[in-house]
Amino acid sequence: MLERLIQNWSQYCKEDNFVGIGSTRKVYKVSDYVIKVHLHPIGCKQSLNELEIYTSMNKKGLDVLLARTYYVDDYISIQK
């Protein structure tokens, strides 16, 4: 499922799946995943920071406190 989301993310980001918007990212829910579409380069930086924080918390055994970040690129991030 994750690979399909990464490859075809724009097909899943429809108004029916829309859950929220911020100044730098727009969020869609697909099954148990969330796709964050970067509207601005700062949105990408935010997603990269979330990945870094998740990775650090995972090493400490505290990852259950955060949404798992699976993927980040210039256009989207995917979390669960």
N, C-alpha and C positions, 0 to 999 in steps of 0.2 A: 504493500500500500504506500509506503513512504517513497519508494522510487517513482511510483506513478504520480504522486503529488508533486514531487520535484520536477519531473519532466513535463507535466501538464497542468501546472498550477493555475494558469490563467483560465482554464476551463472550469475550475472549481470556484473561482472568485467571482461569484454572481450575487446579485442583490438578495436572493433567497438565503444565502449563507452569511451575509454581512452581519457582524456583531458590534462593530465599533470603529471609531476613527480618532486619531490624535493628529497633532500637527505634522508628524513625520511618518506615520504608518497607518495603514488601513487594515482591519482584521476581519478574517473570515473563518468560520468553523466548518470543518469537513470531518465527519465521523468523530473520532476522539482527538483529532488534530486541530491545530490552529495555524493558519497561514497568515503571516504578517507581511503585507506588501509595502515595500519602502517607497514613500512618496518624496523623499528628500535624502541626500547622502547622510544626514544625521541619523535617519532611521536605520540605515545600515550599521552605523557606529553603535547605536543603541543595541541592536541585535547581536553584534559582535561582543559587546560588553556583557549581555545576558549569557551568551555562550561561555565566556570566560568565568563569570561568576558561578554558573552551573557546574562547570568543570572543577573549579576550586572547591565548591561545596560537596561535590561528589567524592572527591579525594578525602574529605573529612567525615564522610558518612552522613552528611546533612542534606543530601540532594532531595530527599522526600519533601523538603520545605518549599521547593521551587518547581515550576513547570520545566520539564526536560526539553532542552533545546537540541533538536536533531540535526538541523541544517541551516546554514546561513550563506547567502551569496549577495551580490550587488542588488538584486531585485526583491528577494523574499527571505523570510526565515520561517522555519516550521518547528512548532513546539507541541508537546502533548502534556 
